[in-house]
Amino acid sequence: MLAKPLIIPRDQHPVSRKDIAEPALKVLYRLHNAGYEAYLVGGCVRDLLLDIKPKDFDVATNAKPEQVQKLFRNCRLVGRRFRLAHIMFGREIIEVATFRGHHSDDEENEQAQKHAKSNDDGMLLRDNVYGSIEEDAQRRDFTVNALYYNIADFSIHDFANGVRDINNGVLRMIGDAETRYREDPVRMLRAIRFATKLSMRMDPSVADPIRKHAQLLQNIPAARLFEECLKLFTAGKALANFEMLSDYHLFQQLFPQLKNYLKAPEEAPYQLLRQTFADTDKRIAKGLSITPAYLFAALLWWPLQARMEELMFESGLPPVDAMNIAAADVIGRQMQSVAVPKRFTIPAREIWQLQQRLERAKGKRVKSLLGHPRFRAAYDFLLLRSATATPLEQKKLNQLAQFWTDQQEHAPAPAATPDNEEQPTKRRGRRGGRRRKKPGKPASS
């Protein structure tokens, strides 16, 4: 941290109000006009300096959450670990945080103990301690995130030489990295994500403690780690993140069932993982949609196969029953570390089940499968398996993939309704007839 922040005036930096989302400007100006300090902060300022379009805009202020709520009718307060104000503009949310302060080690300071709490490992459980902008900057994780854009005069306040580190391509931690990782182990995942997203190299002080503290991710709620997985693997840098996470022993914490498969990069399971992330990045680069359901179906495919073989060997179950039981077991184990919602695990199971149906389909069942809502995802997954299969399965899967490719080419197109033909409309009837109006009460005399 610098003794005094570097204040970069408007004519010496490239950040312009035209690059800031209109809802964020509305929030900044209303806070400023109400007499509060108001700053864009963190990643959005960093990205604007790097000429990257920010995904979202965060605001920091000296107004307390309740004071922010009084200024905005479209505001709701969220968070237990740290109280935040979410101001909603349709689907867009502007997150407003009050400046965070330092914790007090004085056990007699009841006020500080009431609003801040950490566990035995040093991880923060509650963090509602408010302070000044200088204290807030010290509480930021990386120097490149301790940047504040002041709406009052359009200057940038740099508290930790973040602009210099951006120019040098170095990712540095504010404070002692080991202490900061213990406070919030997710910072290790953020270090990897920022390094790949921003094409920066991690300073040794940031990188060296990660392997030692990787197991601290086991203390993080599984639902929070799911959100972090989405940021890591659905933003166009999935392959680079996978390789760095594996190297620093973090991927093994997120997906414990894949730990043994990472030891043999030349084997089919590792190749399937790598190809899955590479294909995901290619689709995002082309502007095509992706679904986490497909991603998790691919990630857990080999643990599913291992569990299926175990069940069929021990209990003599047929493949269909073994798959259903194995799917429940594998997903259940994964939920202990990364809580994947049912809206993704159910489609993932359908993709798995369709692999068996694609192998057995004949006659009319072929046409039926072509119309299945998950057919395209299952077909893409079949191609993925074919490309990364073991030598024993390669020929069989290639033939199967070619069969379904030919079926799609020869399948008749669905009949199209001419543009000038009116679509028949289904009349909606009223069930039970017209509702009778209740007689009003007689007027009192």
N, C-alpha and C positions, 0 to 999 in steps of 0.2 A: 504494500500500500504506500502511496505517496503521502508526504506530510501535508501537502496541499494539492487538490485536484488540478489537473490541467484543464483549463477552460478554452475550448476551441471555438472561436466565433464563427458565425454563419458563413462568412466569405472564405473560410479556410477548410471547409468540409463539404462533401457532396450531398448530404442528406437534405431533401427538399420536401415540403409539405405535400406536393403533388404525388409523392411516392407513398404517402401515409394514408391508410384507409380512412374514409370519411367518418365512420363511427368512432374511430380512435381520436380523430381531431375534435369531434363533438364532446367526447368525455374530457379531453385535456382542457379545452376552452371553458367548459362549464365549471370544472374544478378551479381553474385559474381565476375565473370571474367571481367565484364565490370566496376568494381570498386564500385558497390553499395552494401549496406547491404542487406542480403536476409535471411529470416527466415520462416520456417513453423510455423503457429500460430493457436492458438485457439483449436477448437474441435478435430482436427486431432491429435495434440500432446497429448491432454487429453485422447483420445481413445487409442492411442498407449501405454500410460502408464497403462491403464486399461486392456490391451490385448484384445481390441475390434478393429475389422477391420474398419478403417475410411470409411465413405461413400464418402467423397471428401477431397481434400487437398487444403488448402488456404495458400497463401504466403503474407507476409508483407515485405515492403522494403522502403528505403528512396528515391527511384526513383519516380519522378512524373509520372502520367499516360501517358503523352505524351512521356516521356523518355522510358518508358516500351514499348510503341508501336513501337518506332524506333528500338528496339532490336528484335522484333518478327513480322514477316510478317503475322503470323496467329493470330493476336491480334485485338480485337475491344474494344472500350471504351463504357461503358454502365453506366446508373444510373444518376439521376438528384439530388437525395438527397445526395448521396456521389458517386463521380466518381470512377469507378473501371475499371481495365483492365481484360478482359476475353481472355485467350490464349487457342485456340482450337486445340486439338489433336483428330481428328475424332469426336466421340460423347463425349469424355471426355473434360471437361473444367477446367482449373486451374485458379482460381480467384486470382488476384494480387491487393492488396490494399496498397496505400501509407500510411505511418504512419500518424495517425490523431493527430491534436493538440487541444489545449484548445480554447474555444471561448472567445472573448473579450467583456466585458460589457460596454466598452467605446464607446458611440454612435458616437464620433468623429473619431474613427478608421474606416475609410471608407473601407479599405481593408478587415478587419475582417467582417464588415457588409455585404460586397459584397458576401462573400463566406459562411456565416452562417446565418441562420434565423430560428426563432422558433415562434409558435403561442401563443395566450394568455394563453393557458393551459400549456405552457412550452414544447410542443412537437416539436422536431426538424423537420423543413421542408427542410432545406438545410444545408449541413454539410461538405462542401469542405474546411476545415481548416486543413492544414498539419503541422506536428510537428516532434518530436523526438520519439524514441522507448519508452522512459519513459512516455511521454504524451499519446502515443498510448495505452500503457498498462493500464493507468488510465481510458481511455475511454472504455475499455472492460466492459462487464456487470458483469460476475461472476469471482471469483478468479480462478476457475478451467480452465477458458478460457484465463487467462493472462499468458500463457506459450508460450515460443518462442524457437524453435529448430534452432540453428545457423549452417548453412551449412559450415561456415568457419572452425570451430573446433569441430562440432558435439556435442556441449554442449547445455544444456537447461537453459534458463534464466527464473527464476520464480520471478515475480514482486509482488505477493500478497499472498504468502504462499499457492499457489494453490495445490502444491504437498501434503502438509500437509492435506489440506481439502479433497483431493482425498483419502488419506489413512484413514482419519477419517469418510468418507462418509457424509460430510456436504456441502450443497450448500449455499454459501455466496455471497452477492452482494458487488461489489466494489463501495464505496460511499454510499450516502443516498438512500435507496431503493425507497422512495416516489418520490424523484427528478428524479431518473433514470426511474421509471415507467411513469412519466409525459413526460419525453423526448421521450420515445418510449414505448407505452403501450403493444406492442407485447412481451416485456420482461416478462410480467406476464405469457403469454402462454409458453415462453421458459423455465421459472422456473418450470412449471408443467412438461413439456416434459423432461427436464434434470433430474428432481427428479425421474421420472418413468424409464427412459431409463438407468440411471446410478445407480439405486437403492440407491439414496441418500435421506437424510432427509433435508428439507428446514430449514435453520436457522430462528428463529422467526422474525428476522429483515427483512427477505425476504418474509415470509408467511403472517405476520400480516396485511400489508397494502393492500393486493390484493383485498379483498372484498370491501374495501372502494373505490378503484380506478377502479373496474371492468368496469364501464360504459365508461371509457376512450377508450375502444376498438371501440366505435361507431365513433371515429374520424379517424380510420384506413381505408384506401381504401379497398373496398370489394374484389378486386382482390388479394391483399396481404393476406387477411385473408383466402382466398381459399387455397393458397399455404401453409399457416400454418396448415390448417385442414388436408391437405394431410400428412404433417409431423406427426401430432398428431394421425391420425386414420389409417394410412396405413403402419406402421413400426413395428407392432407386439405388441404394448402396447396400443391398442385402448381402451380396457375395463378399464384399470387403469387410463388412461387419462380422459376418460368420467366421472369416479367417482370423480376424483380430481377436474376437471373443474366444475362439478356440485356443489361440496361442496364449492368451492370458487366463485361461481356465475359467472363464465366465460362462461360456456356452454350456459347459458341463453342469453348471449350477441351475441354469434355466431348463435344460432338458437332460435330467439325470439318466434316463433310459437310453440315451444315445452315447453315453460316455465311452463304452467299449468300442463303438464303431468308429470313433475319432482316432483310434490308435493305428488304423490301417488305411491310409489315404488311397492306396491302390485298389482296395476292395470295392465291390459293388455298392454296399450301403453308403460309404463315404461319397462315392461318385454321384449317387442319387441326391444326397444332400446338397452337394456343390452345384449340380446341374439345376436343381430346384431354385436355388437362389439366383443363379445366372439367368435362368429363364424369366424369373420375376423381374429382374432389373431390365431385361430387354423389353418386356411388355410395358413397363412404366416409361421407358425411354421413347417408345412408339406411341404413347398416349392411350394405351389399351387398359382396360379395367383388370383388376386382380381381386381375388377374394381370399381372406385368411383361411377359409375352410379348405381350399385346395392346398395351401401352404402347410397347414397342420396335418392334412391327410398324408402328404409326402414325408414330412418330418417323422411321423410315427409309424410309417409303413413297415419298416424292418423290425421294430419292437413288436408290432402286431403279428408279423410272420413267426417270430420266435415263440410268442405266447400260443399261437394257433398250433404249431407243431408240438409244443409241450402238452397241450390239452388233448390232441388227437392221439399222441403216444400213450399218455397216462390213462385216459378215459375212453379211448376208442370213439370219440365223437366224430360225426361226419363234418366235412369242411364248413358247411353253412352254419351249423350250430357252434362249431369251434370259433368261427370268426365273430359271431355275435357276442359270445362270452369274452373272447380275447379283446374285442373292441372296448367293451365296458371296463375291463381290467386296465388296459393301457391308458385309456382316457382318464380313468379314476386316479391312476398314479401321477399322470401329468398334471392334473388339477391341484395336486399338493404343492407344486412349485409355480406353475403358471396357470391361472384360472381361465381357461378358454370358455367363453359363453356357449350356451346350447345352440344359439343361432349359427354357430360355426361347427360345433362338434356333430350335430345331426347331419348336415350336408357332407361332412368328412366321412361319416360312417356310410352314407349312401354311395359315395365315390368308391369306398372299399368294397361294399357289397356288389356294386356293378362290375368290378373286376372279375368276380366269379361268374356273373351272368353273361358277360361278354365272351367268356370262354365256352359256355354251354349253349348259347343261343343258336337255334335253327328254325328254319321255316318262318312262320308268322311272328315268332318271338323276335326275329331280327328287326322287322318293321316296327314292332312295339318298342324295342329299345331305342331305335333312332328317334322316337318321339318323346323319350324320357327327359324330363327337365334337367337332369344331371348328366345326360349322355355326353355333352361336349366336354365337361370337366373330366368325366371318367375316361373319355377317349384321349384327351391330352395327357392324362396320367398314365394311360397305357403306353403312349409314345415315350413318355419319360422312363418308364420301366424298361421298355425295349432298348432305349439308348444307353442305359446304364446296367444292363442285366449281366449276370454271370455267364461264362461261356456255355454252361449246360442249358440255360434258359434262353439264350440269345435267339436261336433259330426259331423256337416255338413262339416267342413273343413277337418276333419280326413278322412271321406269317400271320399271326392274329391281328397285329396292327395293320398289315396290308389288306387283310380281309375287310376290316371295318372302314378303311380308307376307300376301298372300292365300293362298298355298300353305300357310302354317302354320295359318291359320284354318280351312281346309277339310281339313287332313290328319286322317285317322282317329286317334283316341287309341289307344295300345297297350292290348291286352286285359289287364284286371286280374284277378288271381286272387282269388276270394271269400275273405273272412277265415276262413271255417270250412273251407276246402278245404286239405287237407294238401299241401304242396309235395313233388313227387317228389324223392327223394334218390338221388344217384349213389353206388353202392357202390364203394368203393376197394379194389381187389384188391391182393394182395401179389405183386409180380413175382418170378418164380423160385421160388415156393413158400416154405414155412417154412424158415428158416435153421437148419441143424443145429448143435447145440452141440458144440463141440470137446471131445474127451475130456480129462479132467484128467491131469496127470502123476502117475505112481504114487508113493505116499509112500515115502520112503527108509527102509530098515530100520536 
